[in-house]
């Protein structure tokens, strides 16, 4: 059964009753529906394209779809990709075709469209293309990855941002004053600390704010006929801050990116903050520590070779200890790497060498560098003229001096003699390598 558009019976949740019914009531998203913006102009001209609304929970995706349908007098059908299948889509399209012949347009709203598989998305495509339906999809995930390219190319993508605290505060104030749909008929006292707590912990999600407010009002004790709401009651009603982190979605990738870049930029405060955000949201600690092991070579490298040891030790410790105590070795490694000198020469040296592997002829290994376990191989010259470093001259290391009279072995193929892949940096231990390696290459 299709839902009745904009019905607000008293038994509906408060967040549903308070849905804005027009663009004038719609708060936030000025970048896409503010005066003069393209989507608002399209709504006002009744030239609605198929579109994907992409944004966090509670930012107004469903509400905006309903407002669009109402503004244009279109028939509105809502499906959830969690429960709907191809048969449901076909039924909607069949009914839309009948309405189209009668001169009525149909808007199909698909909530969480990213949960539709390729076949389900393909089932919608021809009817979007021929105009039988105008599609409005809502998703919290990046449509570039979750929506078929063919369907995406026939739709406009509009990005909705999390509401500001001022937006959420205005929505709550409106709800408290609204006698028709809100709580205007209930005597409520909410102190300023409770209000700030409600707004702050909603995390830009209007639905969370209103659901929490409704629960708090129902649970609040009556004092002289007034429901008194405190910060403690708000915290009990909310239980925990509204989560915007999805371990399988953009939040996962965006936050780990911020974490790695904070360490690379030597900001220990930001690094440990993003670590705490991920762990608090339930991120897999082994995913985090794998990234730390990579970073220890990629971004710290030879400037502080102790970094990779700390990162690997953290991996072992987290695996052994588990959570929640595993945050100690994770924070230890995070702070060590964030404050360590930085060098990316490991990756640059490997990338430069790999470029020659791909772009030049792969010549045979020089005969002097080949092992010669058989007489035939020795006869063919395998291993001939190889200089064993430990006996022919002092062991080569940056802690000793080069003997002036001994010729150094040539280890690269002949065509690549003189190539320079590793160039020591200026940070930490690498700075000490520079004079040694320059002297070695001068031999």
N, C-alpha and C positions, 0 to 999 in steps of 0.2 A: 504493500500500500504506500502511495506517495504521501509525504508529509504535507500538511497544510501550511502554505507559506505565510509567515509572519503571525501565526496564531500564538497567543501568549497566555494560555490558561494558568491559573494560580498554582496548579500542581507541578508546573515545569520548574526546573532549577532556576535560581535567581539569574545566573549568567545567561540562560536562554531567554528569559523574560526581558532582560535588559539589552538585547541585541539592538543596535541602531537600525532605524527603519529608512534612513535617508543619508545621503552624503553629508548633509548639514549636521547630523547627529554623530557621524563617524569621526572618531578622534585618531590622530596619528596618520602616518603614511602620506604626509604632505608631498613627498617627492613623486608620488604616482597619482594621487587624487586631489592634490591641492589645486587652487584656481589656476587655470591655464595649462595644467599638466596634460599630457597626451591621453591618459586613460579617462580622466574626468571629461575632457572634451569629447571623447568617443561616446561616453555614457550620455552626455547632454545632447549629442547629435543623433543618438540611437544608432550608432554604427559600431556595434560591439563585435570585435574579432574573437575567435577562439583564443584562449589564453591559459597559461600556467601561472598560478600564484604560488610563489616560493617564499617561505619564511618560517620562523619559529612558531611553536604553539602559542595560541592566545593572542595573535596579532591581527585577527579580523579577516582571515581568508574566507571562511564560510559566510560571514556577515556581508562582506563585500560582494560575493557572488549573488546573494539574495537581493541586495540593494540594486545590483545591475539588472537582475531579472524584473524587479518591480518597476524600475525606472522606464524600462522599455516595453512593459506589458507582456513580456514573454512568459510562456509556461515553464515552470521551474521544476526539475526533477533532480533529486539528490540520491546518489549511490555512494556507498563506502566500498573502496577497493578491498577492504579486509574481508567482506562477506559476499560481495557480488561476483557473479561469473559471467561468462559469455552469453548464457541464456537470458540473464537479466538485461544485458546490453541490447540484445536483439529485441526484446520486448519493448524497451524504451524507444528504440529507433523505429519500430513498427508504428507505435502510437504517435511519434513525432512526425512521421510521414503523413499520417492522416490529418494531423493538425495543420501541417504545412499546406496541404491541399485546401484547407478551410481558411487559410490566410493567417494562421497563428504561428509565430516562431517558438522554438523550443530551446531551452538552455539545459544542458545536462551538466550537473556539477558532480565531479568524482573526487571525493575526499581521499587523501592518501594515495594519489594516483601512482606513486612510485611502487606501490605493492602489487600493481597489475603486472603480470608477466607479458612477454612479447606478444603472444597470441591474443591476449585480451586487449592490449593496446592496438594491435593490428585490426581487431574487430571494429574498433571505433573509427579508424582512419578514413575509410571511404565515405562515411556519412558526415564527417567533418569537412571533407573535401568537396562534397556536392551540396553542402549547405543544409542538409536535413536537420542537423543539430548544430548549435554553437556550444563548443566544449569549454568548460571552465574546470581545470584540474587544480587541486590544492596539494602541495607537498612540503614536507619539512626537509627533504633531501635535494641535493643538487640535481636539477633536471638534466644537466648535461650528461650525467651518468645513469640516471634512473628512467628517463623517458626516451622512447625510440626516436631516432634521428628523423624519421619520416614524419612522425606526429609532431615533433618539436619544430620542424621546419614550417609547419602549417599553423603554428601558434605563436603568440607573443608571450614572452616571459616577463612578468613583473615581480620585482623583489620587494617583499615586505620586511621591514626591520622590526626588531623588538621594540615595544612601546617604551617611551621614556617614563621615568618616575612621575613626571608632571602629568602625562597622559593618564597613567593608572590612577593617580590621586583624583583627577577630574572625574574619571569614570565612577570611582567609589563615592565621591561627593554627590554626583548626579543620582546614583542609586539610593543613597540615604535620603535624598530630597524627593524622590519620585513616588507619588502616592498611587499612581495607576499600576505601575509594573514593579516598582522597587520596594524600598522599606520605609517610605515616607509616612506610612500609617503606624509605624512601630516607634515607641519612645526608646531611643537608643542614645547612650552616652559613650563615646569612644575617645579616650584621652589621646593627647598628641603623640605620646610615645607608642601607644598601640597603633595609631594611624601610620606613623613612620615605619614601624615594624611590618605592618601589613603591606605597605607599598614597596618597601625595600626587598622583602623576601619573595614578593610575587615575581621578581626578576623580569619585568616587562611583559608579563602574561596576564591579561585582563581576566581571563577565565579563572585562573588560579586565585586572583585577588577576590573575585566575587564569590567563588565557591567557599573560600576560607571565611569571608565575611558572613556568609549565610550560616555556616556551621557554628561560628563564634556567637552569632546572635541567638541561635537556637539553644546553645549551651550556656549562655550568660545568665547569671542569677538575677532575679527581679529584686530591685531595691527601690521602694516607693514608686512602683509601677514602671520603672525604667530598667532597661537592659544595659548593664554596665560592662563595657569591654575593655580589658586591660591587655598590655603587651604579652603577659604570660598566657592569657587565654588565646590570643592570636597564635602564639607559638604552638600551643597545644592543638589548635584547630588545623594549623598548617602541617605540623609534624616535621617538615623539612622543606628547605628552599626549593622552589620550582626548578626542576632540572632542565637545562638546555643542552646537555651533553648526551650524545648518543654514540655508544661504542662502535656502531656500525655506520655512522653517518658523518656529516661534515664537521660536527663538533669534535669528533675523534681526531680528524686530520688537522683541523685548524688549531686545536689546542696543543697537539704534539709539535706542530710547526712553531708555535709561539715559544714552547719550552726549549726546543733545540736552538732557535735563533737567540733566545735570551742567554743560553750558555755560551754560544759562539760569540756573542757580543760582550761576554764577561760581566753580566749583570746577575750576581747571585740572588738578589732579592726577587727579581722577576722570575728567575729560574725556579726557585723553591716555591713561589706562589703558584706557577702553572703546574708544578708537580703536585701540590696539594689539591688543586682543582681536579686534576685527573684521578687521583686516588680517591678523593671524596665522592666522585661520580661513579666509582666502581671500575675504572679502567684496569685492564690486566697488567699487574706490575711487571711481568716478564716482557710484555710488549715495550714498556718504558725502558727497562734495563737493556734490552737488545739495542735500542736506539742510542743509549749511553755508550755501549761498547763500540758501536760504529763511530759515534762522535769522537771518542777518545783517540781514534786513529785519524779520522777525517779532519778534525778541527783543532786538536791539540798536538797529536803526532809526536815528532821527535823534539818538539820544544819542551815537552815533559813526558818522557816515555813511561813514567810511573802512572800516567793517567789510565792507560789501558789495563794495567794491573788492578787499579782501584775499581774500574768498571766491571771487570770480570769477577773480582772478589765480591762486588755487590750482587752480580747475577747469582753467584753461588750462595751467598748469604740469604737473598730473597727466596731462592728455591728451597733452601734448608729451613729457614725460620718461618716463612709464610707471612700472611697478613693477619692482624694489622701491624705487628712489630716490624715487618719488612720495610716500613717507611724509613727506619733509621739508616740502613745501608743505602737505600735509594737517595735519601737526602744527603748522606755523606758523599756519595759519588757525585751527585748533582753540584754540591757546593765546591768540591775539589776541582771538578772540571770547569766550573764557571770562573774560578779564580786562577786557574792554571794559565801560563803563557800559551798563545795560540799559534798554530802553524798548519797550513794546508798543503805542505810540500809532499806529503805521502801520496795524496790523491793526484797532485799535479805531475809528480814523477811517473806514477803508473800510467796516467792518461797519455802523457807524452810518449812513453815507451810503447803503449798499445797502438798509438797512431802510426808509429813506424812499422809495427807488426802488420797492420792492415794496409799500409800505403806503400811499403817497399817490398822488394823481393825477399822471401824467407830463405836466405842462404843457409847452406849446411853449417853445422857446428864446426868451428876450426879444428883441424886434426889434433893440435896440441892440447885441446881441452877434452878430447874423447878418452874414455877409459880403454885400456888394451889388455883384456883378460886372456887373449889367445895369441899364439905365435903369429898367425896370419895377420891379425889386427896390428901387431907390433911391426910386422914386415911392411904393412901398408902405411905406416907412419903414424898410427894412432898414439897419442900421448908423447910424441917426439918433441923435444925442446920445451916441454912444460916445466916451469920453474915452481917448485914447491915452496910456498911463501915462508914456511917455518924454518927451512934450512938454508934457502938461497939468500934471504935477506930478512931483516927484522920484520916481525908481524906488523901488518899494516893496521893502525888504529889511530884515532884522533888524539890519543893520549901519549903517543910516542913520536919521535922524529923520523923522517924519511932518510934512509941511508943515501948519501949523494951519488955513490958510484954504481948502484945496482939498477938494472933495467927493469921496469915494471911489466908484468904480463899484460898482453892485449886480450881482453875477454869478449869483446864484441866481434861480430862478423866483420870482415874486412871493409865491406861497403859502408858500414856504420861507424867506423873508427872516428872518434872525436865527437860523437853525439853526446849532448848534455841533457840528461833527463832530471836529475836531482839538483836543485839549487837551494842550498840552505837559507832559511829565513833569518830574521833579526831577533826572534823571540827565544828566550830561555836557552836551553842547551844547544839549540841549533846554531846560535851565534858563535859558539865555540868550535863548531865543525867547519866554519867557512874557511879559515886560514889553512886548516889541514887538507881539505878537499881541493882547494885551489893549488896547493903545493903538489898534491898527488897528480892532478891533471897536467901540471906543468912539466912533469918528468917525460 
